[in-house]
Amino acid sequence: MMTAQAHREHQRRPRRVVSRRGFTLMEVLLVLAVVVAMVAIIWPAIDSSMETDALRQSGDRLRAALSHARVEAMRTGVIQAFRYEPQTGNYLIEPWQDEYSEVNATNPGSFESLSQFGQAEAGTLAENPNTKKLFEPAVFSDVAAQYSARASYLLQTSETEQILFFYPDGTATTGIVRIQIGTPEENNDYYVEVKLNGMTGLTKKSDMLTPDELTEVTQ
């Protein structure tokens, strides 16, 4: 037990003062400079990864849309048409209204609310409320297609040739739909191809491709 005298001596002892030194402005600026430099180094890799993910996801979305068009054509008895706008992410799938479809449709009354899709003007997808989009920054590059006599006849009533057809019998236009990110000028362009088998109407998505790896449409 501490006596009164010992207690007074303890109180008279000088207490150690712990000084806390703060950061100087120069140190703060140095840390910020290091952080900015690190972000500048790793950001291109992060940005590139985000873009390639968008390209792969756009390929999945496109493949699902084309598969849905095939199912709708078989279910409704009406030709379904896939249309896209090059160098954009815009695409649209709608019934193709013609005499064949009106006769063979499982629900002919559904045509009463449809416009003549075969007479649709090119370059108006952005104004259509039913237009879908790929994940940015992926855009449509082009479509390599082999049009049958049947498809060529249908295209005569349209102002655009950027169309693929899906028929009620399960067949479709043979083709390859290409989507891309980047630009050839900057040598950073990558592609994903969704192949459409005309005999079966089934689709297959490629891995990410460089320009040298693009394929051609085969019979």
C-alpha positions in Angstrom: 0.0 0.0 0.0 1.4 3.4 -1.0 2.1 5.8 1.9 1.0 9.4 1.8 4.7 10.6 1.3 5.3 8.1 -1.5 2.1 9.3 -3.1 3.2 12.9 -3.0 6.6 12.0 -4.5 4.9 10.1 -7.2 2.7 13.1 -8.1 5.8 15.4 -8.2 7.6 13.2 -10.8 7.4 14.7 -14.2 5.2 12.9 -16.6 6.5 11.7 -19.9 4.9 13.5 -22.7 4.5 11.5 -25.9 4.6 13.8 -28.9 2.9 12.7 -32.1 4.4 14.0 -35.2 2.0 14.6 -38.1 2.6 14.3 -41.8 4.1 17.2 -43.6 2.5 18.6 -46.8 5.4 17.2 -48.8 4.9 13.7 -47.5 1.2 13.8 -48.3 1.9 15.0 -51.9 4.5 12.3 -52.3 2.0 9.6 -51.3 -0.6 11.0 -53.7 1.9 11.1 -56.5 2.7 7.4 -55.9 -1.0 6.5 -55.9 -1.6 8.4 -59.1 1.3 6.7 -60.8 0.2 3.3 -59.7 -3.4 3.9 -61.0 -2.0 5.2 -64.3 0.0 2.0 -64.7 -2.7 -0.5 -63.9 -5.8 1.3 -65.3 -5.2 0.3 -69.0 -5.2 -3.4 -67.9 -8.4 -2.8 -65.8 -10.1 -0.9 -68.7 -9.1 -3.6 -71.2 -10.5 -6.3 -69.0 -13.8 -4.5 -68.6 -14.1 -4.1 -72.4 -13.4 -7.7 -73.2 -15.9 -8.8 -70.5 -18.5 -6.6 -72.3 -17.6 -8.2 -75.6 -18.1 -11.7 -74.2 -21.3 -10.8 -72.5 -22.6 -9.2 -75.7 -21.8 -12.4 -77.5 -23.9 -14.3 -75.0 -26.8 -11.8 -75.3 -26.7 -12.0 -79.1 -26.7 -15.7 -79.1 -29.7 -15.9 -76.8 -31.6 -13.4 -78.9 -31.0 -15.4 -82.1 -32.0 -18.6 -80.4 -35.2 -16.9 -79.1 -36.0 -15.7 -82.7 -35.7 -19.4 -83.9 -38.1 -20.6 -81.2 -40.6 -17.7 -81.9 -40.6 -18.6 -85.6 -41.4 -22.2 -84.9 -43.9 -21.4 -82.2 -45.9 -18.7 -84.1 -45.5 -20.0 -87.7 -44.2 -16.5 -88.6 -40.9 -15.6 -90.1 -38.7 -13.7 -87.6 -36.2 -11.2 -88.8 -33.0 -10.1 -87.0 -31.8 -6.6 -88.1 -28.8 -4.7 -86.8 -27.0 -1.3 -87.3 -23.3 -1.6 -88.1 -20.9 0.3 -85.8 -23.6 0.5 -83.1 -24.9 -1.9 -80.5 -28.5 -1.7 -81.8 -30.4 -4.7 -83.0 -34.1 -5.7 -83.4 -36.0 -9.0 -83.8 -39.5 -8.7 -85.1 -42.0 -10.8 -87.1 -41.7 -10.4 -90.8 -45.2 -9.6 -92.2 -45.9 -11.1 -95.6 -48.6 -13.2 -97.3 -46.9 -16.4 -96.3 -46.7 -15.5 -92.7 -50.3 -14.2 -92.6 -51.6 -17.6 -94.0 -49.4 -19.8 -91.8 -49.4 -17.9 -88.5 -50.9 -19.7 -85.5 -52.5 -16.4 -84.6 -53.2 -14.3 -87.7 -54.9 -11.6 -85.7 -51.6 -10.6 -84.2 -50.7 -8.9 -87.5 -53.3 -6.2 -86.9 -50.9 -4.4 -84.6 -47.8 -4.9 -86.7 -46.3 -2.5 -89.3 -45.0 -3.9 -92.6 -41.5 -4.9 -91.3 -40.3 -5.6 -94.8 -40.8 -1.9 -95.7 -38.9 -0.7 -92.6 -36.3 2.0 -93.4 -32.6 1.4 -92.7 -30.9 3.2 -89.9 -34.0 3.8 -87.7 -33.4 1.2 -85.0 -32.4 3.9 -82.4 -35.9 5.3 -82.7 -37.7 2.0 -82.2 -38.8 1.3 -78.6 -38.3 -2.4 -79.1 -34.6 -2.1 -80.1 -32.1 -4.0 -77.9 -28.5 -3.1 -77.3 -25.2 -4.9 -76.8 -23.1 -4.2 -73.7 -21.1 -1.1 -74.3 -18.6 -0.6 -75.9 -19.3 -3.6 -78.1 -20.7 -2.8 -81.5 -21.7 -4.8 -84.6 -18.9 -5.2 -87.0 -20.6 -6.9 -89.9 -22.6 -10.0 -90.9 -21.3 -12.5 -93.5 -24.5 -14.2 -94.8 -25.4 -16.6 -97.6 -28.9 -15.7 -98.7 -31.1 -18.3 -100.3 -33.5 -17.6 -103.1 -36.2 -17.4 -100.4 -34.3 -14.8 -98.4 -33.4 -12.8 -101.5 -37.0 -12.6 -102.4 -37.9 -11.3 -98.9 -35.1 -8.7 -99.1 -36.7 -7.2 -102.2 -39.3 -5.5 -100.0 -36.7 -4.1 -97.6 -34.5 -1.0 -97.8 -31.7 -2.7 -95.8 -29.8 -6.0 -96.4 -28.6 -6.2 -92.8 -31.2 -8.9 -92.0 -31.1 -12.6 -91.0 -34.2 -14.7 -91.3 -35.6 -17.5 -89.1 -38.3 -19.7 -90.6 -41.1 -21.6 -89.0 -39.6 -24.9 -90.1 -36.5 -24.3 -87.9 -34.2 -23.3 -90.7 -32.5 -19.9 -91.0 -30.1 -17.7 -93.0 -26.6 -19.2 -92.9 -24.3 -16.5 -91.5 -21.8 -15.2 -89.0 -22.6 -12.1 -86.9 -19.5 -10.4 -85.8 -19.3 -7.9 -82.9 -16.2 -6.1 -81.8 -14.4 -3.7 -79.5 -11.5 -1.4 -80.3 -10.4 0.0 -83.7 -8.1 -1.3 -86.4 -6.3 2.0 -86.4 -5.2 1.5 -82.8 -4.5 -2.2 -83.4 -6.6 -3.1 -80.4 -9.7 -4.6 -82.0 -11.1 -7.9 -80.8 -14.1 -9.8 -82.1 -16.6 -12.4 -81.1 -18.5 -14.4 -83.8 -21.9 -15.9 -83.4 -22.3 -18.5 -86.2 -25.8 -19.3 -87.5 -26.3 -22.7 -89.0 -28.9 -22.3 -91.8 -30.0 -26.0 -91.9 -30.8 -26.2 -88.2 -31.1 -22.6 -87.1 -28.8 -23.2 -84.2 -26.1 -20.8 -83.1 -22.5 -21.2 -81.8 -20.4 -18.5 -80.1 -16.7 -18.2 -80.6 -14.0 -17.3 -78.2 -12.5 -13.8 -78.4 -10.7 -13.4 -81.8 -8.1 -11.2 -83.4 -8.6 -9.9 -87.0 -6.4 -12.7 -88.4 -8.6 -15.4 -86.7 -12.0 -14.4 -88.3 -13.7 -17.1 -90.3 -15.6 -17.2 -93.5 -19.2 -18.5 -94.1 -19.3 -22.0 -95.5 -22.0 -24.0 -97.1 
